Amino acid sequence: MLARLVYAVGQPLPSSAPTFADNANISSWAFDSVGRVQATGIMDGVSDNNFAPNGTYTREQSITAMLRLFDLMN
């Protein structure tokens, strides 16, 4: 959603493949967007270089990602 948001406002993130240890667990439809938010530092994943796509996404993680996105866009 974050990668599509910045695309919609005319500031698309550069394309990049994700480098998480659990890349195989990332859905194909999300793979490119995950790479984009990782490459720009919006999302770092969780411990041990994992993205944990099937895990929970906490309020704290979402706030941090939104603040990083805001900083990147300004």
Number of C-alpha atoms within 10 A of each C-alpha: 9 16 20 13 13 16 12 10 9 9 13 14 20 13 14 16 15 19 14 20 12 14 19 10 14 17 12 10 8 12 16 18 21 28 22 21 24 19 18 16 14 22 20 17 17 13 8 9 13 15 22 17 17 9 8 8 10 9 9 9 15 13 11 14 18 15 13 16 20 12 10 14 12 5
